[in-house]
Amino acid sequence: MICRTRVAVFAEVMAVTHGLEIAQNILGMFGGNRSGGSVAVLGTGPLGVSHIAKAAMLGASTLIATDLFPQRLRFAEEFGVTRTFDASETTMEERVALTREATDGLGPEIVVDCSGIPSTFVEALRMVRMGGVVIEVGTFVDMGPVSVNPNIDFCTRNVTVVGIGGETAQSYTPLMRAMAARLDRYPFERIVTHRMPLEHAEQAVVTAQRGESMKVVIDPWAMDDVERPLR
């Protein structure tokens, strides 16, 4: 039986995915694919997996994911990812080329940067197709600047960038209903890989940085550390 509490604790992260609807509306305004289409997600931690799940719910026909950790890429495949690229074994140029190859030479219509590393914002700009949308959602803290060329990266390619600073209050109810309706299709219950008591908060932060973890939850009522390994 699926523990709905374990799924509900992921709702806050899922609520950050409203940028995908914004991107689809932008594409529709300019004659692009407003439903379905191709989506690439850079970084498949909890935030990245939430965007992969949401893109799948919205009908993405092609879902691509990149990450430094193979375990997380394998887990992303359970949400419908069709192509994965290991960032620890490829260069940015190679990933851009491989992603375009997987999208008929055009690049994805939407690229979501969830890595939290500033350099992947540049990668997202290089990867997205002409007239596409880049969603920057991973840099919630200042990690420094990157160098972009406004002419090449934005203007001549008609690329739109959507910056997301967090969830919206209106996102919670429809997303929780959507997740509840798909519990038998997607492994939401396995996104929480660790649950730790309050006194182990420091360990929880360290654990969240490891490739074998996904969502780490601090549970004040937990008596012992509970771990659910990624498959």
C-alpha positions as CSV (number, residue, x, y, z in Angstrom):
1,M,0.0,0.0,0.0
2,I,1.3,3.5,-0.9
3,C,1.9,5.8,2.0
4,R,0.1,9.0,0.9
5,T,1.9,11.1,3.6
6,R,5.2,10.1,1.9
7,V,3.9,11.4,-1.4
8,A,2.2,14.5,0.1
9,V,5.5,15.7,1.5
10,F,6.8,16.2,-2.0
11,A,4.0,18.6,-2.9
12,E,6.0,21.7,-2.2
13,V,8.7,20.7,-4.7
14,M,6.0,19.8,-7.3
15,A,4.4,23.2,-6.8
16,V,7.5,24.9,-8.2
17,T,6.8,23.4,-11.6
18,H,4.3,26.0,-12.7
19,G,7.0,27.4,-15.1
20,L,6.2,24.5,-17.5
21,E,2.7,25.9,-18.0
22,I,4.1,29.4,-18.6
23,A,6.5,27.9,-21.2
24,Q,3.7,26.1,-23.0
25,N,1.6,29.3,-23.1
26,I,4.6,31.2,-24.6
27,L,5.1,28.5,-27.2
28,G,1.4,28.6,-28.1
29,M,1.6,32.4,-28.5
30,F,4.3,32.0,-31.1
31,G,2.8,29.1,-32.9
32,G,4.8,26.4,-31.1
33,N,3.6,23.1,-29.5
34,R,1.3,24.1,-26.6
35,S,0.9,20.5,-25.5
36,G,3.2,17.6,-25.7
37,G,6.5,18.5,-27.4
38,S,10.1,17.9,-26.2
39,V,11.4,18.8,-22.8
40,A,15.0,18.5,-21.4
41,V,15.7,18.7,-17.7
42,L,19.2,19.4,-16.5
43,G,19.7,17.9,-13.1
44,T,17.5,15.0,-11.8
45,G,17.4,15.7,-8.0
46,P,14.1,16.2,-6.4
47,L,13.5,19.5,-8.3
48,G,14.4,17.9,-11.6
49,V,12.3,14.8,-11.1
50,S,9.4,17.0,-10.2
51,H,9.7,18.8,-13.5
52,I,10.1,15.5,-15.3
53,A,6.9,14.2,-13.7
54,K,5.0,17.4,-14.5
55,A,6.2,17.4,-18.1
56,A,5.0,13.8,-18.4
57,M,1.6,14.7,-17.0
58,L,1.4,17.6,-19.5
59,G,2.0,15.1,-22.3
60,A,5.6,15.6,-23.3
61,S,6.4,13.3,-26.2
62,T,10.1,13.4,-25.7
63,L,11.7,13.7,-22.3
64,I,15.5,14.1,-21.9
65,A,17.5,14.2,-18.7
66,T,21.1,14.9,-17.7
67,D,22.8,14.5,-14.3
68,L,26.1,13.6,-12.7
69,F,24.7,10.7,-10.9
70,P,23.6,7.5,-12.9
71,Q,21.3,6.4,-10.0
72,R,19.2,9.5,-10.4
73,L,19.1,9.1,-14.1
74,R,17.8,5.6,-13.8
75,F,15.1,6.7,-11.4
76,A,14.1,9.5,-13.8
77,E,13.4,6.9,-16.5
78,E,10.6,5.6,-14.3
79,F,8.8,8.9,-14.9
80,G,9.0,8.6,-18.7
81,V,12.4,9.9,-19.6
82,T,13.3,8.6,-23.0
83,R,17.0,9.6,-23.2
84,T,19.5,10.2,-20.4
85,F,23.0,11.7,-20.6
86,D,25.6,11.2,-17.9
87,A,27.1,14.7,-17.3
88,S,30.2,13.1,-15.6
89,E,31.1,11.3,-18.8
90,T,30.2,13.9,-21.5
91,T,31.1,17.5,-22.2
92,M,28.5,20.3,-22.6
93,E,29.1,20.3,-26.3
94,E,28.5,16.6,-26.5
95,R,25.3,16.8,-24.5
96,V,24.0,19.6,-26.7
97,A,24.8,17.6,-29.8
98,L,23.2,14.4,-28.4
99,T,20.1,16.3,-27.3
100,R,19.6,17.8,-30.7
101,E,20.1,14.4,-32.3
102,A,17.3,13.1,-30.1
103,T,15.0,15.9,-31.3
104,D,15.4,15.7,-35.0
105,G,18.3,18.1,-35.0
106,L,16.3,21.0,-33.6
107,G,16.8,20.9,-29.8
108,P,14.1,20.6,-27.2
109,E,11.2,23.1,-27.2
110,I,11.6,23.6,-23.4
111,V,14.8,23.2,-21.4
112,V,14.5,23.3,-17.6
113,D,17.7,24.0,-15.6
114,C,17.4,22.4,-12.2
115,S,21.0,21.6,-11.4
116,G,21.7,24.5,-9.1
117,I,25.1,25.0,-10.9
118,P,25.3,28.4,-12.8
119,S,27.1,26.9,-15.8
120,T,24.2,24.7,-16.8
121,F,22.2,27.9,-17.5
122,V,24.6,28.5,-20.4
123,E,24.1,24.8,-21.4
124,A,20.4,25.2,-21.4
125,L,20.7,28.3,-23.7
126,R,22.9,26.3,-26.1
127,M,20.6,23.3,-26.0
128,V,17.1,24.8,-26.6
129,R,15.8,25.1,-30.1
130,M,15.3,28.3,-32.0
131,G,12.1,29.9,-30.6
132,G,12.2,27.7,-27.5
133,V,11.9,28.5,-23.8
134,V,14.5,28.0,-21.1
135,I,13.2,27.7,-17.5
136,E,15.8,28.7,-14.9
137,V,14.6,27.2,-11.6
138,G,17.7,25.7,-9.9
139,T,19.6,28.7,-8.6
140,F,17.7,29.7,-5.4
141,V,20.9,31.1,-3.9
142,D,23.6,33.4,-5.5
143,M,26.3,31.1,-6.9
144,G,28.0,33.6,-9.1
145,P,27.6,35.0,-12.6
146,V,28.0,33.3,-16.0
147,S,28.9,34.7,-19.4
148,V,26.2,34.8,-22.1
149,N,26.0,36.6,-25.4
150,P,22.7,38.5,-25.7
151,N,22.8,38.5,-29.5
152,I,23.7,34.8,-30.0
153,D,22.0,33.3,-27.0
154,F,18.7,35.2,-27.1
155,C,18.0,37.6,-29.9
156,T,19.0,35.9,-33.1
157,R,17.5,32.6,-31.8
158,N,14.3,34.2,-30.4
159,V,14.8,32.3,-27.1
160,T,12.6,33.2,-24.1
161,V,14.0,32.8,-20.5
162,V,11.6,32.2,-17.6
163,G,12.9,32.7,-14.1
164,I,11.2,30.8,-11.3
165,G,11.7,31.9,-7.7
166,G,9.5,29.3,-6.0
167,E,6.0,27.8,-5.8
168,T,2.7,29.6,-6.1
169,A,-0.1,29.1,-3.6
170,Q,-2.5,28.2,-6.4
171,S,-0.3,25.3,-7.5
172,Y,-0.8,23.0,-4.5
173,T,-4.4,21.7,-4.8
174,P,-4.4,20.8,-8.5
175,L,-0.9,19.2,-8.2
176,M,-1.8,17.1,-5.2
177,R,-4.9,15.9,-7.0
178,A,-2.9,15.2,-10.2
179,M,-0.3,13.2,-8.1
180,A,-3.0,11.3,-6.3
181,A,-4.6,10.3,-9.6
182,R,-1.3,8.9,-10.9
183,L,0.0,7.0,-7.9
184,D,-0.3,3.7,-9.8
185,R,1.6,5.1,-12.8
186,Y,4.6,7.0,-11.3
187,P,6.7,6.0,-8.3
188,F,6.0,9.1,-6.3
189,E,6.2,7.1,-3.1
190,R,9.9,6.4,-3.7
191,I,11.0,10.0,-4.2
192,V,11.5,10.3,-0.4
193,T,14.6,8.2,0.1
194,H,15.5,9.2,3.6
195,R,13.6,10.2,6.7
196,M,15.6,11.5,9.7
197,P,14.8,12.8,13.2
198,L,15.3,16.5,14.0
199,E,18.5,15.9,15.9
200,H,20.1,14.5,12.7
201,A,19.4,17.7,10.6
202,E,23.1,18.2,9.8
203,Q,23.4,14.6,8.6
204,A,20.2,15.1,6.5
205,V,21.8,18.1,4.6
206,V,24.9,16.1,3.9
207,T,22.9,13.0,2.8
208,A,20.9,15.1,0.4
209,Q,24.1,15.9,-1.6
210,R,24.8,12.2,-2.3
211,G,23.9,10.6,-5.6
212,E,22.1,7.7,-3.9
213,S,19.6,10.0,-2.2
214,M,16.6,11.9,-3.6
215,K,14.3,13.7,-1.2
216,V,15.5,13.8,2.4
217,V,12.8,14.6,4.9
218,I,13.3,15.7,8.5
219,D,10.6,14.1,10.6
220,P,10.4,15.3,14.2
221,W,8.6,12.1,15.2
222,A,11.1,9.7,13.5
223,M,12.9,7.5,16.0
224,D,15.6,6.2,13.7
225,D,17.0,7.0,10.2
226,V,14.9,5.4,7.5
227,E,16.5,4.9,4.1
228,R,14.9,3.8,0.8
229,P,17.6,3.1,-1.8
230,L,17.1,4.2,-5.4
231,R,16.7,1.3,-7.8
